[in-house]
Amino acid sequence: MVLKNDTVGNIKRVEKAKDGVDTSATETKGTVLIHSVEQLENYAKTEEAKIEELIKAIVDSGAKVIVSGGAVGEMALHFCERHKKF
């Protein structure tokens, strides 16, 4: 596969990559009304858990490479690099 731009993460080369997954929606969007510090902390933990769950599901599917047509959020990138996928 030839990519027009450089990769976003630290992983620059993958050998024998046979699988690819397009994940265009790893960044949450919308409006959340938060009234307290506890709500903010719970929201952040929930968002982090959901993104980790998404990346873990891709890893568990056996995919070695993730190709995204859109921007990848910092948290999603963190979990991709943690699992050595990107």
Gaussian input, Z-matrix of N, CA and C with variables (Angstrom, degrees):
# hf/3-21g

backbone

0 1
 N
 C     1     B1
 C     2     B2     1     A1
 N     3     B3     2     A2     1     D1
 C     4     B4     3     A3     2     D2
 C     5     B5     4     A4     3     D3
 N     6     B6     5     A5     4     D4
 C     7     B7     6     A6     5     D5
 C     8     B8     7     A7     6     D6
 N     9     B9     8     A8     7     D7
 C    10    B10     9     A9     8     D8
 C    11    B11    10    A10     9     D9
 N    12    B12    11    A11    10    D10
 C    13    B13    12    A12    11    D11
 C    14    B14    13    A13    12    D12
 N    15    B15    14    A14    13    D13
 C    16    B16    15    A15    14    D14
 C    17    B17    16    A16    15    D15
 N    18    B18    17    A17    16    D16
 C    19    B19    18    A18    17    D17
 C    20    B20    19    A19    18    D18
 N    21    B21    20    A20    19    D19
 C    22    B22    21    A21    20    D20
 C    23    B23    22    A22    21    D21
 N    24    B24    23    A23    22    D22
 C    25    B25    24    A24    23    D23
 C    26    B26    25    A25    24    D24
 N    27    B27    26    A26    25    D25
 C    28    B28    27    A27    26    D26
 C    29    B29    28    A28    27    D27
 N    30    B30    29    A29    28    D28
 C    31    B31    30    A30    29    D29
 C    32    B32    31    A31    30    D30
 N    33    B33    32    A32    31    D31
 C    34    B34    33    A33    32    D32
 C    35    B35    34    A34    33    D33
 N    36    B36    35    A35    34    D34
 C    37    B37    36    A36    35    D35
 C    38    B38    37    A37    36    D36
 N    39    B39    38    A38    37    D37
 C    40    B40    39    A39    38    D38
 C    41    B41    40    A40    39    D39
 N    42    B42    41    A41    40    D40
 C    43    B43    42    A42    41    D41
 C    44    B44    43    A43    42    D42
 N    45    B45    44    A44    43    D43
 C    46    B46    45    A45    44    D44
 C    47    B47    46    A46    45    D45
 N    48    B48    47    A47    46    D46
 C    49    B49    48    A48    47    D47
 C    50    B50    49    A49    48    D48
 N    51    B51    50    A50    49    D49
 C    52    B52    51    A51    50    D50
 C    53    B53    52    A52    51    D51
 N    54    B54    53    A53    52    D52
 C    55    B55    54    A54    53    D53
 C    56    B56    55    A55    54    D54
 N    57    B57    56    A56    55    D55
 C    58    B58    57    A57    56    D56
 C    59    B59    58    A58    57    D57
 N    60    B60    59    A59    58    D58
 C    61    B61    60    A60    59    D59
 C    62    B62    61    A61    60    D60
 N    63    B63    62    A62    61    D61
 C    64    B64    63    A63    62    D62
 C    65    B65    64    A64    63    D63
 N    66    B66    65    A65    64    D64
 C    67    B67    66    A66    65    D65
 C    68    B68    67    A67    66    D66
 N    69    B69    68    A68    67    D67
 C    70    B70    69    A69    68    D68
 C    71    B71    70    A70    69    D69
 N    72    B72    71    A71    70    D70
 C    73    B73    72    A72    71    D71
 C    74    B74    73    A73    72    D72
 N    75    B75    74    A74    73    D73
 C    76    B76    75    A75    74    D74
 C    77    B77    76    A76    75    D75
 N    78    B78    77    A77    76    D76
 C    79    B79    78    A78    77    D77
 C    80    B80    79    A79    78    D78
 N    81    B81    80    A80    79    D79
 C    82    B82    81    A81    80    D80
 C    83    B83    82    A82    81    D81
 N    84    B84    83    A83    82    D82
 C    85    B85    84    A84    83    D83
 C    86    B86    85    A85    84    D84
 N    87    B87    86    A86    85    D85
 C    88    B88    87    A87    86    D86
 C    89    B89    88    A88    87    D87
 N    90    B90    89    A89    88    D88
 C    91    B91    90    A90    89    D89
 C    92    B92    91    A91    90    D90
 N    93    B93    92    A92    91    D91
 C    94    B94    93    A93    92    D92
 C    95    B95    94    A94    93    D93
 N    96    B96    95    A95    94    D94
 C    97    B97    96    A96    95    D95
 C    98    B98    97    A97    96    D96
 N    99    B99    98    A98    97    D97
 C   100   B100    99    A99    98    D98
 C   101   B101   100   A100    99    D99
 N   102   B102   101   A101   100   D100
 C   103   B103   102   A102   101   D101
 C   104   B104   103   A103   102   D102
 N   105   B105   104   A104   103   D103
 C   106   B106   105   A105   104   D104
 C   107   B107   106   A106   105   D105
 N   108   B108   107   A107   106   D106
 C   109   B109   108   A108   107   D107
 C   110   B110   109   A109   108   D108
 N   111   B111   110   A110   109   D109
 C   112   B112   111   A111   110   D110
 C   113   B113   112   A112   111   D111
 N   114   B114   113   A113   112   D112
 C   115   B115   114   A114   113   D113
 C   116   B116   115   A115   114   D114
 N   117   B117   116   A116   115   D115
 C   118   B118   117   A117   116   D116
 C   119   B119   118   A118   117   D117
 N   120   B120   119   A119   118   D118
 C   121   B121   120   A120   119   D119
 C   122   B122   121   A121   120   D120
 N   123   B123   122   A122   121   D121
 C   124   B124   123   A123   122   D122
 C   125   B125   124   A124   123   D123
 N   126   B126   125   A125   124   D124
 C   127   B127   126   A126   125   D125
 C   128   B128   127   A127   126   D126
 N   129   B129   128   A128   127   D127
 C   130   B130   129   A129   128   D128
 C   131   B131   130   A130   129   D129
 N   132   B132   131   A131   130   D130
 C   133   B133   132   A132   131   D131
 C   134   B134   133   A133   132   D132
 N   135   B135   134   A134   133   D133
 C   136   B136   135   A135   134   D134
 C   137   B137   136   A136   135   D135
 N   138   B138   137   A137   136   D136
 C   139   B139   138   A138   137   D137
 C   140   B140   139   A139   138   D138
 N   141   B141   140   A140   139   D139
 C   142   B142   141   A141   140   D140
 C   143   B143   142   A142   141   D141
 N   144   B144   143   A143   142   D142
 C   145   B145   144   A144   143   D143
 C   146   B146   145   A145   144   D144
 N   147   B147   146   A146   145   D145
 C   148   B148   147   A147   146   D146
 C   149   B149   148   A148   147   D147
 N   150   B150   149   A149   148   D148
 C   151   B151   150   A150   149   D149
 C   152   B152   151   A151   150   D150
 N   153   B153   152   A152   151   D151
 C   154   B154   153   A153   152   D152
 C   155   B155   154   A154   153   D153
 N   156   B156   155   A155   154   D154
 C   157   B157   156   A156   155   D155
 C   158   B158   157   A157   156   D156
 N   159   B159   158   A158   157   D157
 C   160   B160   159   A159   158   D158
 C   161   B161   160   A160   159   D159
 N   162   B162   161   A161   160   D160
 C   163   B163   162   A162   161   D161
 C   164   B164   163   A163   162   D162
 N   165   B165   164   A164   163   D163
 C   166   B166   165   A165   164   D164
 C   167   B167   166   A166   165   D165
 N   168   B168   167   A167   166   D166
 C   169   B169   168   A168   167   D167
 C   170   B170   169   A169   168   D168
 N   171   B171   170   A170   169   D169
 C   172   B172   171   A171   170   D170
 C   173   B173   172   A172   171   D171
 N   174   B174   173   A173   172   D172
 C   175   B175   174   A174   173   D173
 C   176   B176   175   A175   174   D174
 N   177   B177   176   A176   175   D175
 C   178   B178   177   A177   176   D176
 C   179   B179   178   A178   177   D177
 N   180   B180   179   A179   178   D178
 C   181   B181   180   A180   179   D179
 C   182   B182   181   A181   180   D180
 N   183   B183   182   A182   181   D181
 C   184   B184   183   A183   182   D182
 C   185   B185   184   A184   183   D183
 N   186   B186   185   A185   184   D184
 C   187   B187   186   A186   185   D185
 C   188   B188   187   A187   186   D186
 N   189   B189   188   A188   187   D187
 C   190   B190   189   A189   188   D188
 C   191   B191   190   A190   189   D189
 N   192   B192   191   A191   190   D190
 C   193   B193   192   A192   191   D191
 C   194   B194   193   A193   192   D192
 N   195   B195   194   A194   193   D193
 C   196   B196   195   A195   194   D194
 C   197   B197   196   A196   195   D195
 N   198   B198   197   A197   196   D196
 C   199   B199   198   A198   197   D197
 C   200   B200   199   A199   198   D198
 N   201   B201   200   A200   199   D199
 C   202   B202   201   A201   200   D200
 C   203   B203   202   A202   201   D201
 N   204   B204   203   A203   202   D202
 C   205   B205   204   A204   203   D203
 C   206   B206   205   A205   204   D204
 N   207   B207   206   A206   205   D205
 C   208   B208   207   A207   206   D206
 C   209   B209   208   A208   207   D207
 N   210   B210   209   A209   208   D208
 C   211   B211   210   A210   209   D209
 C   212   B212   211   A211   210   D210
 N   213   B213   212   A212   211   D211
 C   214   B214   213   A213   212   D212
 C   215   B215   214   A214   213   D213
 N   216   B216   215   A215   214   D214
 C   217   B217   216   A216   215   D215
 C   218   B218   217   A217   216   D216
 N   219   B219   218   A218   217   D217
 C   220   B220   219   A219   218   D218
 C   221   B221   220   A220   219   D219
 N   222   B222   221   A221   220   D220
 C   223   B223   222   A222   221   D221
 C   224   B224   223   A223   222   D222
 N   225   B225   224   A224   223   D223
 C   226   B226   225   A225   224   D224
 C   227   B227   226   A226   225   D225
 N   228   B228   227   A227   226   D226
 C   229   B229   228   A228   227   D227
 C   230   B230   229   A229   228   D228
 N   231   B231   230   A230   229   D229
 C   232   B232   231   A231   230   D230
 C   233   B233   232   A232   231   D231
 N   234   B234   233   A233   232   D232
 C   235   B235   234   A234   233   D233
 C   236   B236   235   A235   234   D234
 N   237   B237   236   A236   235   D235
 C   238   B238   237   A237   236   D236
 C   239   B239   238   A238   237   D237
 N   240   B240   239   A239   238   D238
 C   241   B241   240   A240   239   D239
 C   242   B242   241   A241   240   D240
 N   243   B243   242   A242   241   D241
 C   244   B244   243   A243   242   D242
 C   245   B245   244   A244   243   D243
 N   246   B246   245   A245   244   D244
 C   247   B247   246   A246   245   D245
 C   248   B248   247   A247   246   D246
 N   249   B249   248   A248   247   D247
 C   250   B250   249   A249   248   D248
 C   251   B251   250   A250   249   D249
 N   252   B252   251   A251   250   D250
 C   253   B253   252   A252   251   D251
 C   254   B254   253   A253   252   D252
 N   255   B255   254   A254   253   D253
 C   256   B256   255   A255   254   D254
 C   257   B257   256   A256   255   D255

   B1=1.4364
   B2=1.5237
   B3=1.2988
   B4=1.4607
   B5=1.5190
   B6=1.3302
   B7=1.4552
   B8=1.5162
   B9=1.3119
   B10=1.4643
   B11=1.5255
   B12=1.3157
   B13=1.4658
   B14=1.5194
   B15=1.3239
   B16=1.4500
   B17=1.5256
   B18=1.3214
   B19=1.4588
   B20=1.5209
   B21=1.3296
   B22=1.4524
   B23=1.5263
   B24=1.3112
   B25=1.4645
   B26=1.5144
   B27=1.3207
   B28=1.4597
   B29=1.5170
   B30=1.3094
   B31=1.4641
   B32=1.5234
   B33=1.3271
   B34=1.4636
   B35=1.5222
   B36=1.3259
   B37=1.4595
   B38=1.5260
   B39=1.3330
   B40=1.4567
   B41=1.5104
   B42=1.3170
   B43=1.4621
   B44=1.5191
   B45=1.3235
   B46=1.4634
   B47=1.5245
   B48=1.3093
   B49=1.4651
   B50=1.5177
   B51=1.3083
   B52=1.4559
   B53=1.5202
   B54=1.3143
   B55=1.4580
   B56=1.5092
   B57=1.3094
   B58=1.4602
   B59=1.5077
   B60=1.3100
   B61=1.4595
   B62=1.5153
   B63=1.3219
   B64=1.4586
   B65=1.5219
   B66=1.3248
   B67=1.4681
   B68=1.5164
   B69=1.2961
   B70=1.4609
   B71=1.5240
   B72=1.3166
   B73=1.4614
   B74=1.5279
   B75=1.3200
   B76=1.4653
   B77=1.5160
   B78=1.3002
   B79=1.4687
   B80=1.5233
   B81=1.3217
   B82=1.4605
   B83=1.5232
   B84=1.3301
   B85=1.4570
   B86=1.5142
   B87=1.2974
   B88=1.4560
   B89=1.5148
   B90=1.3086
   B91=1.4549
   B92=1.5161
   B93=1.3195
   B94=1.4585
   B95=1.5222
   B96=1.3160
   B97=1.4603
   B98=1.5268
   B99=1.3266
   B100=1.4656
   B101=1.5272
   B102=1.3317
   B103=1.4624
   B104=1.5196
   B105=1.3249
   B106=1.4643
   B107=1.5284
   B108=1.3079
   B109=1.4681
   B110=1.5252
   B111=1.3161
   B112=1.4689
   B113=1.5249
   B114=1.3146
   B115=1.4593
   B116=1.5221
   B117=1.3211
   B118=1.4594
   B119=1.5210
   B120=1.3243
   B121=1.4664
   B122=1.5278
   B123=1.3344
   B124=1.4637
   B125=1.5242
   B126=1.3325
   B127=1.4656
   B128=1.5203
   B129=1.3220
   B130=1.4584
   B131=1.5291
   B132=1.3219
   B133=1.4702
   B134=1.5178
   B135=1.3318
   B136=1.4609
   B137=1.5279
   B138=1.3321
   B139=1.4600
   B140=1.5240
   B141=1.3193
   B142=1.4619
   B143=1.5306
   B144=1.3126
   B145=1.4649
   B146=1.5252
   B147=1.3296
   B148=1.4659
   B149=1.5261
   B150=1.3167
   B151=1.4602
   B152=1.5232
   B153=1.3375
   B154=1.4670
   B155=1.5275
   B156=1.3230
   B157=1.4628
   B158=1.5343
   B159=1.3320
   B160=1.4622
   B161=1.5255
   B162=1.3270
   B163=1.4662
   B164=1.5229
   B165=1.3315
   B166=1.4716
   B167=1.5207
   B168=1.3304
   B169=1.4671
   B170=1.5282
   B171=1.3225
   B172=1.4656
   B173=1.5229
   B174=1.3343
   B175=1.4707
   B176=1.5262
   B177=1.3294
   B178=1.4609
   B179=1.5247
   B180=1.3390
   B181=1.4627
   B182=1.5272
   B183=1.3442
   B184=1.4639
   B185=1.5214
   B186=1.3277
   B187=1.4684
   B188=1.5221
   B189=1.3267
   B190=1.4609
   B191=1.5177
   B192=1.3274
   B193=1.4600
   B194=1.5219
   B195=1.3123
   B196=1.4628
   B197=1.5186
   B198=1.3257
   B199=1.4567
   B200=1.5194
   B201=1.3097
   B202=1.4559
   B203=1.5196
   B204=1.3187
   B205=1.4510
   B206=1.5163
   B207=1.3221
   B208=1.4586
   B209=1.5145
   B210=1.3056
   B211=1.4629
   B212=1.5300
   B213=1.3073
   B214=1.4558
   B215=1.5262
   B216=1.3128
   B217=1.4578
   B218=1.5188
   B219=1.3238
   B220=1.4605
   B221=1.5219
   B222=1.3299
   B223=1.4517
   B224=1.5298
   B225=1.3276
   B226=1.4654
   B227=1.5268
   B228=1.3146
   B229=1.4657
   B230=1.5225
   B231=1.3264
   B232=1.4685
   B233=1.5292
   B234=1.3290
   B235=1.4618
   B236=1.5244
   B237=1.3216
   B238=1.4670
   B239=1.5318
   B240=1.3140
   B241=1.4598
   B242=1.5216
   B243=1.3081
   B244=1.4667
   B245=1.5210
   B246=1.3424
   B247=1.4542
   B248=1.5255
   B249=1.3376
   B250=1.4665
   B251=1.5285
   B252=1.3208
   B253=1.4683
   B254=1.5083
   B255=1.2953
   B256=1.4443
   B257=1.4897
   A1=108.07
   A2=115.83
   A3=121.52
   A4=107.88
   A5=115.90
   A6=121.22
   A7=109.49
   A8=116.20
   A9=121.62
   A10=111.54
   A11=116.90
   A12=121.89
   A13=110.40
   A14=115.72
   A15=122.00
   A16=109.64
   A17=117.08
   A18=120.68
   A19=110.36
   A20=116.37
   A21=121.31
   A22=111.50
   A23=118.47
   A24=122.20
   A25=113.09
   A26=114.89
   A27=121.59
   A28=113.06
   A29=117.91
   A30=122.12
   A31=108.30
   A32=116.39
   A33=121.33
   A34=113.15
   A35=117.60
   A36=120.00
   A37=109.68
   A38=115.28
   A39=122.06
   A40=107.21
   A41=116.35
   A42=120.48
   A43=110.24
   A44=114.93
   A45=123.59
   A46=112.17
   A47=116.14
   A48=121.00
   A49=108.37
   A50=116.77
   A51=121.74
   A52=112.43
   A53=116.66
   A54=120.64
   A55=110.75
   A56=116.44
   A57=121.60
   A58=109.79
   A59=115.78
   A60=121.90
   A61=107.37
   A62=117.48
   A63=121.36
   A64=108.54
   A65=116.24
   A66=120.75
   A67=108.27
   A68=116.27
   A69=120.82
   A70=112.73
   A71=118.26
   A72=119.75
   A73=112.38
   A74=117.11
   A75=119.02
   A76=111.09
   A77=117.69
   A78=121.64
   A79=108.44
   A80=116.80
   A81=119.78
   A82=109.75
   A83=115.20
   A84=120.52
   A85=108.66
   A86=116.69
   A87=121.03
   A88=110.80
   A89=114.80
   A90=121.47
   A91=109.16
   A92=116.02
   A93=121.79
   A94=107.56
   A95=116.43
   A96=121.17
   A97=107.94
   A98=116.35
   A99=122.32
   A100=108.41
   A101=115.33
   A102=120.80
   A103=114.21
   A104=118.03
   A105=119.21
   A106=110.65
   A107=114.51
   A108=121.10
   A109=109.85
   A110=117.10
   A111=120.90
   A112=111.08
   A113=117.12
   A114=120.35
   A115=111.09
   A116=116.77
   A117=120.86
   A118=110.92
   A119=116.90
   A120=120.48
   A121=111.08
   A122=116.94
   A123=120.55
   A124=111.54
   A125=116.75
   A126=120.40
   A127=110.63
   A128=117.17
   A129=121.33
   A130=110.69
   A131=117.39
   A132=121.28
   A133=110.79
   A134=116.67
   A135=121.10
   A136=110.97
   A137=116.54
   A138=120.76
   A139=110.25
   A140=117.11
   A141=121.27
   A142=110.89
   A143=117.32
   A144=121.39
   A145=111.50
   A146=117.53
   A147=120.64
   A148=111.53
   A149=116.68
   A150=119.49
   A151=110.08
   A152=116.92
   A153=118.84
   A154=110.68
   A155=117.24
   A156=121.45
   A157=111.01
   A158=116.79
   A159=121.39
   A160=111.11
   A161=117.25
   A162=121.25
   A163=110.27
   A164=117.34
   A165=121.11
   A166=110.36
   A167=118.07
   A168=121.47
   A169=110.90
   A170=116.81
   A171=120.47
   A172=109.83
   A173=116.79
   A174=121.52
   A175=110.05
   A176=116.71
   A177=121.21
   A178=112.54
   A179=117.77
   A180=120.86
   A181=111.71
   A182=116.29
   A183=120.32
   A184=113.72
   A185=117.41
   A186=120.71
   A187=109.97
   A188=116.27
   A189=121.36
   A190=112.39
   A191=116.76
   A192=121.60
   A193=108.61
   A194=116.01
   A195=121.58
   A196=107.42
   A197=116.64
   A198=122.18
   A199=107.08
   A200=116.13
   A201=120.30
   A202=110.19
   A203=115.96
   A204=121.02
   A205=112.75
   A206=116.80
   A207=121.12
   A208=111.07
   A209=114.77
   A210=120.62
   A211=109.93
   A212=116.10
   A213=122.58
   A214=107.49
   A215=116.89
   A216=121.31
   A217=111.75
   A218=115.82
   A219=121.31
   A220=112.28
   A221=117.36
   A222=120.14
   A223=110.87
   A224=117.06
   A225=120.67
   A226=109.96
   A227=116.79
   A228=121.02
   A229=110.38
   A230=116.89
   A231=121.55
   A232=110.38
   A233=117.52
   A234=120.45
   A235=111.78
   A236=117.92
   A237=120.23
   A238=110.52
   A239=115.93
   A240=119.71
   A241=111.01
   A242=117.45
   A243=120.48
   A244=110.38
   A245=116.32
   A246=121.35
   A247=113.12
   A248=116.77
   A249=123.34
   A250=112.50
   A251=115.66
   A252=121.48
   A253=109.38
   A254=118.42
   A255=123.64
   A256=110.50
   D1=138.49
   D2=177.28
   D3=-113.84
   D4=128.57
   D5=179.49
   D6=-108.72
   D7=140.11
   D8=-179.01
   D9=-67.20
   D10=-39.19
   D11=-177.46
   D12=-112.25
   D13=165.48
   D14=176.17
   D15=-68.94
   D16=158.10
   D17=177.48
   D18=-70.37
   D19=157.65
   D20=-177.11
   D21=-84.62
   D22=-39.01
   D23=-175.41
   D24=-85.86
   D25=-169.95
   D26=179.89
   D27=-78.82
   D28=-23.09
   D29=-178.11
   D30=-80.34
   D31=119.28
   D32=-175.31
   D33=-111.17
   D34=-14.95
   D35=-176.93
   D36=-144.91
   D37=134.28
   D38=176.13
   D39=-133.51
   D40=129.32
   D41=178.94
   D42=-102.71
   D43=148.16
   D44=178.70
   D45=57.15
   D46=37.30
   D47=176.99
   D48=-82.53
   D49=113.92
   D50=-177.59
   D51=-106.40
   D52=-14.38
   D53=-173.48
   D54=-116.27
   D55=150.04
   D56=173.92
   D57=-145.93
   D58=146.28
   D59=-179.90
   D60=-133.38
   D61=133.32
   D62=175.92
   D63=-96.95
   D64=118.73
   D65=178.07
   D66=-122.54
   D67=90.86
   D68=-176.50
   D69=-81.99
   D70=-15.28
   D71=-173.28
   D72=-120.92
   D73=64.77
   D74=176.97
   D75=-97.49
   D76=-5.39
   D77=179.77
   D78=-103.64
   D79=128.91
   D80=179.38
   D81=-76.21
   D82=145.16
   D83=179.55
   D84=-135.14
   D85=146.73
   D86=178.46
   D87=138.16
   D88=-175.61
   D89=-179.23
   D90=-116.81
   D91=131.83
   D92=178.54
   D93=-125.23
   D94=129.01
   D95=178.29
   D96=-96.65
   D97=116.68
   D98=-176.67
   D99=-116.16
   D100=130.05
   D101=-176.38
   D102=-105.02
   D103=-15.84
   D104=-175.71
   D105=-146.52
   D106=166.59
   D107=178.24
   D108=-63.48
   D109=-38.64
   D110=-179.77
   D111=-62.67
   D112=-41.11
   D113=177.50
   D114=-63.69
   D115=-40.06
   D116=178.24
   D117=-63.40
   D118=-45.10
   D119=179.27
   D120=-63.35
   D121=-43.33
   D122=179.03
   D123=-64.20
   D124=-40.34
   D125=178.54
   D126=-62.49
   D127=-45.51
   D128=-179.32
   D129=-62.04
   D130=-42.21
   D131=179.60
   D132=-65.66
   D133=-41.09
   D134=179.83
   D135=-65.08
   D136=-44.89
   D137=179.11
   D138=-61.19
   D139=-44.73
   D140=179.72
   D141=-62.27
   D142=-43.07
   D143=179.95
   D144=-63.75
   D145=-39.84
   D146=-179.49
   D147=-67.22
   D148=-41.00
   D149=179.77
   D150=-69.13
   D151=-40.57
   D152=176.97
   D153=-62.90
   D154=-39.36
   D155=178.10
   D156=-61.64
   D157=-41.98
   D158=178.08
   D159=-61.92
   D160=-49.37
   D161=-179.07
   D162=-65.28
   D163=-40.67
   D164=179.25
   D165=-62.07
   D166=-39.26
   D167=178.27
   D168=-63.22
   D169=-39.42
   D170=177.84
   D171=-66.00
   D172=-44.28
   D173=178.46
   D174=-61.25
   D175=-45.48
   D176=-178.90
   D177=-65.18
   D178=-22.80
   D179=178.32
   D180=-72.36
   D181=-13.53
   D182=179.64
   D183=98.46
   D184=0.13
   D185=179.61
   D186=-64.82
   D187=138.58
   D188=177.83
   D189=-102.67
   D190=-19.15
   D191=-176.28
   D192=-136.13
   D193=139.87
   D194=173.86
   D195=-117.37
   D196=124.13
   D197=178.37
   D198=-113.95
   D199=125.76
   D200=-178.25
   D201=-118.85
   D202=134.56
   D203=177.89
   D204=-82.51
   D205=-6.91
   D206=-178.86
   D207=-128.76
   D208=-172.57
   D209=179.71
   D210=-68.44
   D211=148.60
   D212=177.25
   D213=-112.90
   D214=125.58
   D215=-179.69
   D216=-65.38
   D217=155.70
   D218=-178.53
   D219=-59.52
   D220=-38.62
   D221=-179.00
   D222=-68.26
   D223=-41.84
   D224=177.74
   D225=-63.55
   D226=-41.28
   D227=177.75
   D228=-62.01
   D229=-41.09
   D230=178.38
   D231=-57.59
   D232=-47.61
   D233=-178.48
   D234=-70.89
   D235=-33.26
   D236=174.67
   D237=-61.40
   D238=-45.85
   D239=-179.57
   D240=-69.10
   D241=-34.28
   D242=177.21
   D243=-61.34
   D244=-38.90
   D245=-179.78
   D246=-95.09
   D247=8.47
   D248=177.39
   D249=59.16
   D250=42.15
   D251=178.15
   D252=-125.35
   D253=125.62
   D254=168.50
   D255=174.99

